[in-house]
Amino acid sequence: MTPPRAIFRADASATIGTGHVIRSRTLAQALAGRGWSTVLAARELPEALAQTWPGGDAALCRLPGEGPLELDPARVAARIGPDASLVVGDRYGLDAAWVDATRNATPGAIVMAIDDLADRPIPVDLLLNQNLGATDRAYAGLVASGTTVLAGPMFALVRPEFQALRAHLRVRDGRVERMLVFMSGADRSNVTERAASALAQVGRPFDVVVGASFGALDSLRELLATASRAALHVNTADMAQLMHRADLAIGAPSSASWERCALGLPTILVELADNQVSVGEELDRAGAALRLGWHDVVTAVDIRAAVEELIADPQRVAGMARAAAGVTDGRGTERVVAAVEARRSGRMDTWTSPRAQ
């Protein structure tokens, strides 16, 4: 029997970042574990990230970089065929024209979008916005009447290794003995170096994580060579363990937020992109993080001051850890898979949102 196939449309680069592909990969891996085959269709994709997709090169469909995005569904169908049970778009700019083109190129497929913005019509069958504060009301008039909207961190695409560690969640007492810096895979603004410089002056052990697309690696290595208690990790597969053992993180309010929250890791936030501002505000409001603001105005001095403020207040840090752990339980991926399979089987009317449970 031919397994159901899911096609994912996502890109990653120094400009776009790596988060879209990583969260799509999380869903792809969960579907693969249930017998699906998956394909990633991408215009831009660093080689190191490409090799982590389930199936490797055989599961990649590389697309030309020119032309409007609605040309891509026909290009994918021409290369791998029109048969698909699910098509998932995770890229800003995919809109109603892309949805129409996808339905024409892969007739009968469920069309799904992973979105953060709620800023354009996108009449898909399933829509996921995993951000804190996201609601189905934000998509009123933007989706079709039959669209199922999966909104909020209860649907966050958290990788299985984080879910496994969630079952053995550390009791964080608020003492900050080890810290973690992870801004993004690319971090074009190089807040990573500012944060590393700040932590080097604090004098406690810390880990720094960057991706394969990080453009200032030589400079960062030079800085960390003088910080005896720092460890650099490039394109690591051990992020879950690094978050688990850290007591405080410095990061962006990106999709990595839900992994930190699943492990109850308090975070100092610096925003790298417009779509992160509201997420940072919500996490700060929830007490799960301390938001410093936009990357252009946050200095190493600001970061150091925030770190030292929290080190001096273990009770506050412990409260942040509890609040973070309450944001998501790390089981969002299985809930999204359940919604996909309910839609595919035609039993969407029997699928119950966790809100109602």
C-alpha positions as CSV (number, residue, x, y, z in Angstrom):
1,M,0.0,0.0,0.0
2,T,1.4,3.4,-1.0
3,P,2.0,5.6,2.1
4,P,0.3,9.0,2.3
5,R,2.6,11.8,1.2
6,A,3.0,15.2,2.7
7,I,4.7,18.0,0.8
8,F,6.1,20.9,2.8
9,R,6.9,24.3,1.3
10,A,9.4,26.2,3.4
11,D,12.7,28.1,3.0
12,A,15.7,28.8,5.2
13,S,18.6,31.3,4.7
14,A,20.5,34.0,6.5
15,T,17.7,36.4,5.6
16,I,14.7,34.2,6.4
17,G,16.2,32.3,9.3
18,T,15.9,28.6,9.9
19,G,12.8,28.4,12.1
20,H,10.3,27.7,9.3
21,V,12.1,24.6,8.1
22,I,12.8,23.4,11.6
23,R,9.2,23.5,12.7
24,S,8.0,22.0,9.4
25,R,10.6,19.2,9.9
26,T,9.2,18.6,13.4
27,L,5.7,17.9,11.9
28,A,7.3,15.9,9.0
29,Q,9.1,13.7,11.5
30,A,5.9,13.0,13.4
31,L,4.1,12.1,10.3
32,A,6.9,9.9,9.1
33,G,6.6,8.1,12.4
34,R,3.0,7.3,11.5
35,G,3.9,5.9,8.1
36,W,3.8,9.0,5.9
37,S,6.4,9.9,3.3
38,T,7.4,13.6,3.3
39,V,9.0,16.0,0.8
40,L,10.5,19.4,1.4
41,A,10.2,21.8,-1.5
42,A,12.5,24.8,-1.0
43,R,14.0,27.7,-3.0
44,E,16.6,28.4,-0.3
45,L,18.0,25.8,2.0
46,P,21.5,25.5,3.7
47,E,23.1,22.1,3.0
48,A,23.6,21.3,6.6
49,L,19.9,21.8,7.3
50,A,18.9,19.9,4.2
51,Q,20.5,16.8,5.4
52,T,18.4,16.7,8.5
53,W,15.1,16.3,6.6
54,P,13.6,12.8,7.0
55,G,14.9,10.9,4.0
56,G,17.7,13.4,3.2
57,D,18.4,14.3,-0.4
58,A,15.8,11.8,-1.8
59,A,13.1,13.8,0.0
60,L,14.1,17.3,-1.3
61,C,12.6,19.2,-4.2
62,R,14.8,22.2,-4.9
63,L,13.0,25.0,-6.7
64,P,14.3,27.9,-8.8
65,G,14.5,31.1,-6.9
66,E,12.8,33.4,-9.4
67,G,9.1,34.2,-9.9
68,P,6.1,34.6,-7.7
69,L,5.5,32.0,-5.0
70,E,2.3,30.8,-6.7
71,L,4.4,29.2,-9.4
72,D,5.9,26.7,-7.0
73,P,3.0,24.2,-6.6
74,A,3.1,23.5,-10.4
75,R,6.9,23.2,-10.3
76,V,6.7,20.7,-7.5
77,A,4.0,18.6,-9.2
78,A,6.0,18.6,-12.4
79,R,9.0,17.2,-10.6
80,I,7.5,14.7,-8.2
81,G,4.0,14.2,-9.4
82,P,0.6,15.6,-8.3
83,D,-0.2,12.9,-5.7
84,A,-0.2,14.2,-2.2
85,S,-2.5,13.8,0.8
86,L,-1.3,17.0,2.5
87,V,0.5,20.1,1.4
88,V,1.9,22.4,4.2
89,G,3.1,25.9,3.5
90,D,5.3,27.6,6.1
91,R,6.6,30.8,4.5
92,Y,5.5,34.4,4.8
93,G,4.0,35.5,1.5
94,L,2.0,32.4,0.8
95,D,-1.5,33.6,0.3
96,A,-4.8,32.9,-1.5
97,A,-3.1,32.7,-4.9
98,W,-0.7,30.1,-3.6
99,V,-3.6,28.1,-2.1
100,D,-5.4,28.1,-5.4
101,A,-2.3,27.1,-7.3
102,T,-1.8,24.3,-4.7
103,R,-5.3,23.0,-5.1
104,N,-4.9,22.9,-8.9
105,A,-1.5,21.2,-8.8
106,T,-2.3,18.6,-6.1
107,P,-6.1,18.0,-6.4
108,G,-7.6,16.3,-3.4
109,A,-4.8,17.2,-1.0
110,I,-5.5,18.8,2.4
111,V,-3.9,22.3,2.3
112,M,-2.4,23.6,5.5
113,A,-0.5,26.7,6.5
114,I,1.7,27.4,9.4
115,D,1.5,31.2,10.1
116,D,2.4,33.8,12.6
117,L,1.0,37.0,11.1
118,A,-2.7,36.8,10.3
119,D,-2.2,39.6,7.8
120,R,-3.6,38.1,4.5
121,P,-6.3,35.9,3.1
122,I,-5.2,32.3,3.2
123,P,-8.2,29.9,2.7
124,V,-6.6,26.6,3.7
125,D,-8.2,23.6,5.3
126,L,-6.0,23.7,8.4
127,L,-4.2,26.7,9.8
128,L,-1.7,26.6,12.6
129,N,-0.6,29.6,14.6
130,Q,1.3,28.3,17.6
131,N,2.1,31.6,19.2
132,L,1.0,32.7,22.7
133,G,-2.0,35.0,22.3
134,A,-3.0,33.6,18.9
135,T,-6.8,33.0,18.5
136,D,-9.0,31.9,15.7
137,R,-10.7,35.3,15.9
138,A,-7.6,36.8,14.3
139,Y,-8.3,34.9,11.1
140,A,-11.9,35.9,10.8
141,G,-12.4,36.9,7.1
142,L,-9.0,35.5,6.2
143,V,-9.8,31.8,6.1
144,A,-12.6,29.8,4.5
145,S,-15.7,28.9,6.5
146,G,-14.6,25.3,6.8
147,T,-11.0,26.1,7.9
148,T,-9.9,24.6,11.2
149,V,-7.7,27.0,13.0
150,L,-5.2,25.5,15.5
151,A,-4.2,28.5,17.7
152,G,-1.9,28.9,20.6
153,P,1.1,27.1,22.2
154,M,-1.0,24.0,23.0
155,F,-0.4,23.2,19.3
156,A,3.3,24.3,19.3
157,L,5.5,22.0,17.1
158,V,7.9,20.9,19.8
159,R,10.4,18.3,18.9
160,P,10.1,14.8,20.5
161,E,13.3,15.1,22.5
162,F,11.9,18.1,24.3
163,Q,8.7,16.3,25.0
164,A,10.7,13.4,26.4
165,L,12.6,15.7,28.8
166,R,9.3,17.4,29.7
167,A,8.3,14.1,31.4
168,H,11.3,14.6,33.7
169,L,11.0,18.3,34.1
170,R,13.6,19.9,36.4
171,V,12.5,21.6,39.5
172,R,14.1,25.0,39.0
173,D,14.7,26.7,42.3
174,G,15.7,30.1,40.8
175,R,19.5,29.8,41.2
176,V,21.3,30.6,38.0
177,E,24.4,28.4,37.7
178,R,24.5,27.9,33.9
179,M,23.2,30.0,31.0
180,L,22.4,29.5,27.3
181,V,22.5,31.9,24.4
182,F,20.5,31.0,21.3
183,M,19.1,33.8,19.2
184,S,18.4,32.0,15.9
185,G,20.2,29.8,13.4
186,A,21.3,32.8,11.3
187,D,21.1,35.9,13.6
188,R,21.9,38.5,11.0
189,S,21.9,41.2,13.7
190,N,24.6,39.2,15.7
191,V,22.9,39.7,19.0
192,T,24.6,36.4,19.9
193,E,28.0,38.2,20.2
194,R,26.5,40.9,22.3
195,A,25.0,38.3,24.7
196,A,28.1,36.3,24.8
197,S,30.2,39.4,25.6
198,A,27.8,40.2,28.4
199,L,27.8,36.7,29.9
200,A,31.6,36.5,29.7
201,Q,31.7,39.4,32.2
202,V,29.2,37.8,34.5
203,G,31.7,34.9,35.1
204,R,29.4,31.9,35.1
205,P,29.4,28.9,32.7
206,F,27.4,29.4,29.5
207,D,26.7,27.7,26.2
208,V,26.3,29.5,22.9
209,V,24.4,28.0,20.0
210,V,24.4,29.1,16.4
211,G,23.3,27.5,13.1
212,A,25.1,26.7,9.9
213,S,23.9,30.1,8.4
214,F,25.5,32.2,11.1
215,G,27.7,34.7,9.4
216,A,30.0,36.0,12.1
217,L,31.4,32.7,13.3
218,D,35.0,33.6,13.2
219,S,34.4,36.7,15.3
220,L,32.4,34.8,17.8
221,R,35.0,32.1,18.1
222,E,37.6,34.8,18.8
223,L,35.5,36.3,21.5
224,L,34.7,33.0,23.2
225,A,38.4,32.0,23.1
226,T,39.0,34.5,25.9
227,A,35.9,33.3,27.9
228,S,37.2,30.2,29.8
229,R,33.7,29.2,31.0
230,A,32.0,29.3,27.6
231,A,31.2,26.5,25.1
232,L,30.3,27.0,21.5
233,H,27.9,24.7,19.6
234,V,27.4,25.0,15.9
235,N,24.4,23.4,14.3
236,T,24.0,21.2,17.3
237,A,21.7,18.2,17.7
238,D,21.8,18.6,21.5
239,M,19.6,21.6,21.9
240,A,17.2,19.9,24.2
241,Q,19.9,18.8,26.6
242,L,21.5,22.3,26.5
243,M,18.1,23.9,27.4
244,H,17.4,21.3,30.0
245,R,20.6,21.9,32.0
246,A,20.5,25.7,31.6
247,D,19.0,27.9,34.4
248,L,18.5,31.0,32.3
249,A,18.5,31.6,28.5
250,I,19.0,34.6,26.3
251,G,17.0,34.2,23.1
252,A,14.5,35.6,20.6
253,P,10.7,35.2,20.9
254,S,10.8,32.8,17.9
255,S,9.5,29.2,17.6
256,A,12.3,28.2,20.0
257,S,10.2,29.9,22.7
258,W,7.9,26.9,22.9
259,E,10.8,24.5,23.4
260,R,12.1,26.7,26.2
261,C,8.7,26.8,27.7
262,A,8.2,23.1,27.4
263,L,11.3,22.7,29.6
264,G,10.4,25.6,32.0
265,L,13.4,27.6,31.0
266,P,13.2,31.3,31.9
267,T,14.4,33.6,29.2
268,I,15.7,37.1,28.5
269,L,14.2,38.1,25.2
270,V,15.6,40.3,22.4
271,E,13.4,40.7,19.3
272,L,15.0,40.1,15.9
273,A,12.0,40.4,13.6
274,D,8.7,42.3,13.4
275,N,6.6,39.2,13.9
276,Q,8.4,38.5,17.2
277,V,7.3,41.7,19.0
278,S,3.8,40.5,20.0
279,V,5.1,37.1,21.0
280,G,7.7,38.8,23.3
281,E,5.1,41.0,24.8
282,E,2.9,38.0,25.5
283,L,5.7,35.9,27.1
284,D,6.7,38.9,29.3
285,R,3.1,39.5,30.3
286,A,2.7,35.8,31.2
287,G,5.8,36.1,33.5
288,A,7.7,33.5,31.5
289,A,10.3,35.9,30.2
290,L,11.9,39.3,30.6
291,R,11.6,41.3,27.4
292,L,14.4,43.8,26.6
293,G,13.0,44.9,23.3
294,W,14.2,45.4,19.7
295,H,17.7,44.2,18.8
296,D,18.8,47.7,17.5
297,V,18.5,49.3,20.9
298,V,19.6,46.4,23.2
299,T,23.3,46.5,24.1
300,A,25.6,44.1,25.8
301,V,25.4,46.4,28.9
302,D,21.6,46.0,28.9
303,I,21.9,42.2,28.7
304,R,24.5,42.0,31.5
305,A,22.3,44.2,33.7
306,A,19.3,42.0,33.1
307,V,21.2,38.9,33.8
308,E,22.7,40.2,37.1
309,E,19.2,41.5,38.1
310,L,17.8,38.0,37.7
311,I,20.8,36.3,39.4
312,A,20.2,38.5,42.4
313,D,16.5,37.5,42.6
314,P,16.1,33.6,42.6
315,Q,12.5,33.8,43.7
316,R,11.7,35.8,40.5
317,V,13.6,33.3,38.3
318,A,11.8,30.4,39.9
319,G,8.4,32.1,39.2
320,M,9.5,32.7,35.6
321,A,10.3,29.0,35.3
322,R,6.9,28.0,36.6
323,A,5.1,30.4,34.3
324,A,7.1,29.2,31.3
325,A,6.3,25.6,32.0
326,G,2.6,26.6,32.1
327,V,2.7,28.0,28.6
328,T,2.8,24.6,26.8
329,D,3.1,21.0,27.8
330,G,5.2,20.1,24.7
331,R,2.5,17.8,23.2
332,G,1.4,20.2,20.5
333,T,2.9,18.2,17.6
334,E,0.7,15.1,18.4
335,R,-2.3,17.4,18.6
336,V,-1.6,18.8,15.1
337,V,-1.0,15.3,13.7
338,A,-4.4,14.2,15.2
339,A,-6.1,17.2,13.5
340,V,-4.4,16.3,10.1
341,E,-5.4,12.7,10.3
342,A,-9.0,13.6,11.4
343,R,-9.3,15.8,8.4
344,R,-7.8,13.2,6.1
345,S,-10.2,10.5,7.3
346,G,-13.2,12.8,7.0
347,R,-13.9,12.7,10.7
348,M,-13.1,16.3,11.5
349,D,-16.5,16.6,13.1
350,T,-15.5,14.1,15.7
351,W,-12.1,15.7,16.4
352,T,-12.2,17.7,19.7
353,S,-9.9,20.7,20.2
354,P,-8.0,20.6,23.5
355,R,-9.8,23.8,24.5
356,A,-12.9,21.8,25.0
357,Q,-11.3,18.9,26.9
